[in-house]
Amino acid sequence: MSSVSLSLIVPTYNRAAQLYKSIPTFLSQDLSPNQYEIIVVDNNSTDDTPEVVRKLFVDARCQCTYVHEPNQGLHHARNRGIKEAVGDIAVFGDDDILATSGWLSALAREFSENPNTGVAGGRIRPEWDEEPPEWVFDYGSSGFHGVFAFLDLGDDRLILKDGSVFGCNFAVRKDLVVKTGGSYPDTFPRRLRHLSGTGEYAIADNVRREGFEVVYLPGADVFHLAERSRATLEYFIDRHERWAVENIFEGGFAICREFV
């Protein structure tokens, strides 16, 4: 079994305060520091993100890089990170997640032991800023809260025949994502919603077309910041409107292929 190296790509935009929480969890992984790097891609922040990132990286044992990406949009930031990455596996991690210590080592084992795994990601649990209303836990499936980007498909490794793991806990073989065109447009602010696309879902579909598998991997766990202010009917409507736009993109308007 050959080992693989990982490049953790963290797009960020005006989240300096949150980076104080997330980056330390990325730096304290139980994976060997020689086996992974961290690339923070600053997507035009106007706060003190550059200073915060450089401060947090001072005593890092793994390779750490700060990159400024002027083209606004999550897919631009992810693609810039992919271009900078030196690892075999590109791992997408949001700036508002908290990683468990075994997150990256679980991903590394999966890709090392299973050469047919093209994409892998694990459980995403809520980290509420304050206690949400009771109805939140009754909406939809108790194990899959897509509106809040929470994912729990159980304790067994699963090969997903359709759909995808979520973008804040998403790893893909770098050569595959480059070959298939990179990261497609993802969620945009309301005023630019018409530009939204399928993001990591497109990557997963492209990987399957190449004959590789998309895997849900228990053990590769993270926590995702959940704001109680989002537990409203308006937010649910907003999310479903975004998904409707993404479905249109998926239906034949996908024209972004970054690496071709």
C-alpha positions as CSV (number, residue, x, y, z in Angstrom):
1,M,0.0,0.0,0.0
2,S,1.5,3.3,-1.1
3,S,0.8,6.5,0.9
4,V,-0.7,9.6,-0.6
5,S,-0.1,13.3,0.2
6,L,-2.9,15.7,0.8
7,S,-3.4,19.4,0.0
8,L,-6.1,21.0,2.3
9,I,-7.6,23.9,0.4
10,V,-9.4,26.5,2.5
11,P,-11.2,29.3,0.6
12,T,-12.1,32.3,2.8
13,Y,-13.7,35.6,2.6
14,N,-13.9,38.1,5.5
15,R,-13.9,35.3,8.1
16,A,-10.8,36.3,10.1
17,A,-12.5,35.7,13.4
18,Q,-13.6,32.2,12.4
19,L,-10.1,31.3,11.1
20,Y,-8.9,31.6,14.7
21,K,-11.1,28.6,15.5
22,S,-10.7,26.5,12.3
23,I,-7.1,26.7,11.4
24,P,-5.8,25.3,14.8
25,T,-7.9,22.2,14.1
26,F,-6.2,21.8,10.7
27,L,-2.8,22.2,12.2
28,S,-3.4,19.6,15.0
29,Q,-4.2,16.6,12.7
30,D,-2.7,13.3,13.7
31,L,-1.5,12.8,10.1
32,S,2.3,13.2,9.7
33,P,3.1,16.9,8.9
34,N,5.2,15.6,6.0
35,Q,2.1,14.1,4.4
36,Y,-0.2,17.2,4.1
37,E,-0.1,20.9,3.4
38,I,-2.6,23.7,4.1
39,I,-3.4,26.3,1.4
40,V,-5.6,29.2,2.5
41,V,-7.0,31.0,-0.5
42,D,-8.1,34.6,0.4
43,N,-10.9,35.5,-2.0
44,N,-10.6,39.3,-1.7
45,S,-11.1,39.8,2.0
46,T,-11.3,43.3,3.3
47,D,-10.7,42.4,7.0
48,D,-7.4,41.3,8.6
49,T,-7.5,37.8,7.1
50,P,-3.9,38.0,5.7
51,E,-2.4,39.0,9.1
52,V,-4.5,36.4,11.0
53,V,-3.5,33.5,8.6
54,R,0.2,34.4,8.8
55,K,0.1,34.6,12.6
56,L,-1.6,31.2,12.9
57,F,0.9,29.6,10.5
58,V,4.0,30.8,12.4
59,D,4.6,27.6,14.3
60,A,3.1,25.2,11.9
61,R,4.8,21.8,11.4
62,C,3.3,21.1,8.0
63,Q,3.8,23.2,4.8
64,C,1.4,26.2,4.9
65,T,0.7,28.7,2.2
66,Y,-1.4,31.9,2.0
67,V,-2.7,32.8,-1.5
68,H,-4.7,35.8,-2.7
69,E,-7.2,35.1,-5.4
70,P,-8.8,38.3,-6.9
71,N,-11.5,36.6,-9.0
72,Q,-14.5,36.5,-6.7
73,G,-16.3,33.1,-6.3
74,L,-15.9,29.9,-4.5
75,H,-15.0,28.0,-7.6
76,H,-12.2,30.5,-8.5
77,A,-10.8,30.1,-5.0
78,R,-11.0,26.3,-5.1
79,N,-9.4,26.1,-8.6
80,R,-6.6,28.4,-7.5
81,G,-6.0,26.1,-4.6
82,I,-5.9,23.1,-6.9
83,K,-3.3,24.8,-9.1
84,E,-1.1,25.6,-6.1
85,A,-1.5,22.1,-4.5
86,V,1.4,19.7,-4.6
87,G,-0.5,16.8,-3.0
88,D,-2.0,13.7,-4.7
89,I,-5.4,14.5,-3.1
90,A,-7.1,17.9,-3.0
91,V,-9.2,18.3,0.1
92,F,-11.8,21.1,0.3
93,G,-12.4,22.5,3.8
94,D,-14.5,25.5,4.6
95,D,-13.3,28.3,6.9
96,D,-16.1,27.7,9.3
97,I,-15.5,24.0,10.1
98,L,-13.8,22.4,13.0
99,A,-11.9,19.2,12.0
100,T,-11.5,16.2,14.3
101,S,-7.9,15.2,14.8
102,G,-8.3,12.1,12.6
103,W,-10.0,13.8,9.7
104,L,-7.1,13.9,7.2
105,S,-5.6,10.5,8.3
106,A,-9.0,8.8,7.6
107,L,-9.0,10.4,4.1
108,A,-5.4,9.5,3.4
109,R,-6.1,5.8,4.3
110,E,-9.1,5.7,2.1
111,F,-7.3,6.9,-1.0
112,S,-4.2,4.8,-0.3
113,E,-6.1,1.6,0.3
114,N,-8.7,2.0,-2.5
115,P,-7.3,3.1,-5.8
116,N,-10.8,3.2,-7.3
117,T,-11.9,5.9,-4.9
118,G,-12.1,9.2,-6.7
119,V,-14.0,11.3,-4.2
120,A,-14.4,10.8,-0.5
121,G,-15.9,12.8,2.4
122,G,-17.4,12.1,5.8
123,R,-19.8,13.1,8.5
124,I,-20.6,16.8,9.1
125,R,-22.1,17.7,12.4
126,P,-23.6,21.0,13.6
127,E,-21.7,23.4,15.8
128,W,-24.5,25.7,16.8
129,D,-23.7,29.3,17.9
130,E,-26.7,28.9,20.3
131,E,-29.4,26.4,20.8
132,P,-31.7,26.2,17.8
133,P,-35.5,25.8,18.0
134,E,-36.8,22.2,18.4
135,W,-38.3,22.0,14.9
136,V,-34.8,22.1,13.3
137,F,-34.2,18.5,14.5
138,D,-37.5,17.3,13.1
139,Y,-37.1,18.6,9.6
140,G,-36.5,15.9,7.0
141,S,-34.3,13.0,7.9
142,S,-32.6,13.1,11.2
143,G,-29.4,12.0,9.5
144,F,-29.3,14.3,6.5
145,H,-30.0,18.0,6.9
146,G,-29.1,19.4,3.6
147,V,-30.4,22.9,4.3
148,F,-27.8,23.3,7.0
149,A,-25.1,21.3,5.2
150,F,-25.1,18.6,7.9
151,L,-24.4,15.0,6.7
152,D,-24.6,11.7,8.6
153,L,-25.2,8.5,6.6
154,G,-24.3,6.3,9.5
155,D,-21.2,4.4,10.7
156,D,-20.5,2.3,7.6
157,R,-18.4,3.1,4.5
158,L,-20.8,3.6,1.6
159,I,-20.3,3.9,-2.1
160,L,-22.7,6.6,-3.4
161,K,-24.2,5.8,-6.7
162,D,-25.6,9.3,-7.1
163,G,-25.3,12.6,-5.2
164,S,-22.2,13.6,-3.4
165,V,-20.6,14.3,-0.1
166,F,-20.6,18.0,0.9
167,G,-18.1,20.6,-0.2
168,C,-16.9,21.5,3.3
169,N,-15.6,17.9,3.8
170,F,-14.7,16.8,0.3
171,A,-11.6,15.1,-1.1
172,V,-10.8,14.3,-4.7
173,R,-7.8,12.9,-6.5
174,K,-6.0,16.0,-7.9
175,D,-5.3,14.4,-11.3
176,L,-9.0,13.6,-11.8
177,V,-10.3,17.0,-10.9
178,V,-7.8,18.6,-13.2
179,K,-8.7,16.2,-16.0
180,T,-12.4,16.8,-15.7
181,G,-12.3,20.6,-15.6
182,G,-11.8,21.7,-12.0
183,S,-14.4,23.0,-9.7
184,Y,-17.6,24.4,-11.3
185,P,-19.4,27.5,-10.0
186,D,-21.1,27.0,-6.6
187,T,-23.3,29.2,-4.4
188,F,-23.2,33.0,-5.0
189,P,-24.7,35.8,-3.0
190,R,-28.4,36.6,-3.7
191,R,-27.6,39.4,-6.2
192,L,-25.5,36.9,-8.2
193,R,-27.6,33.9,-7.7
194,H,-28.1,33.4,-11.4
195,L,-24.4,32.5,-11.7
196,S,-24.7,29.6,-9.2
197,G,-23.8,26.1,-10.2
198,T,-23.4,22.6,-9.0
199,G,-20.0,22.9,-7.5
200,E,-18.8,19.6,-5.9
201,Y,-21.8,17.7,-7.3
202,A,-20.4,18.3,-10.8
203,I,-17.0,17.0,-9.6
204,A,-18.6,13.9,-8.2
205,D,-20.5,13.2,-11.4
206,N,-17.4,13.8,-13.5
207,V,-15.4,11.4,-11.4
208,R,-18.1,8.7,-11.8
209,R,-17.9,9.2,-15.6
210,E,-14.2,8.4,-15.4
211,G,-15.0,5.1,-13.7
212,F,-14.1,6.1,-10.2
213,E,-16.3,5.9,-7.0
214,V,-17.7,8.5,-4.7
215,V,-17.4,7.3,-1.0
216,Y,-19.0,8.4,2.2
217,L,-16.4,7.7,4.8
218,P,-17.2,7.6,8.6
219,G,-14.3,8.7,10.6
220,A,-13.5,11.6,8.4
221,D,-15.6,13.9,10.6
222,V,-15.9,17.6,10.9
223,F,-18.1,20.1,12.7
224,H,-19.8,22.9,10.8
225,L,-20.7,26.3,12.2
226,A,-24.5,26.6,12.4
227,E,-26.1,30.0,13.1
228,R,-29.4,30.0,14.9
229,S,-30.4,33.0,12.8
230,R,-30.6,30.7,9.8
231,A,-33.3,28.6,11.4
232,T,-36.1,30.5,9.7
233,L,-38.7,29.8,6.9
234,E,-37.0,32.5,4.9
235,Y,-33.6,30.7,5.0
236,F,-35.2,27.4,3.9
237,I,-36.9,29.1,0.9
238,D,-33.6,30.8,0.1
239,R,-31.7,27.5,0.1
240,H,-34.3,25.8,-2.2
241,E,-34.2,28.7,-4.6
242,R,-30.5,28.3,-4.8
243,W,-30.9,24.5,-5.5
244,A,-33.4,25.3,-8.3
245,V,-30.8,27.5,-10.0
246,E,-28.2,24.8,-9.6
247,N,-30.5,22.3,-11.2
248,I,-30.9,24.5,-14.2
249,F,-27.1,24.7,-14.4
250,E,-26.8,20.9,-14.2
251,G,-29.5,20.6,-16.9
252,G,-27.1,21.7,-19.6
253,F,-25.7,25.2,-18.9
254,A,-22.4,24.0,-17.3
255,I,-19.8,25.8,-19.4
256,C,-17.0,26.4,-16.8
257,R,-14.0,24.0,-17.4
258,E,-11.1,25.7,-15.6
259,F,-8.4,23.3,-16.6
260,V,-9.1,22.7,-20.3
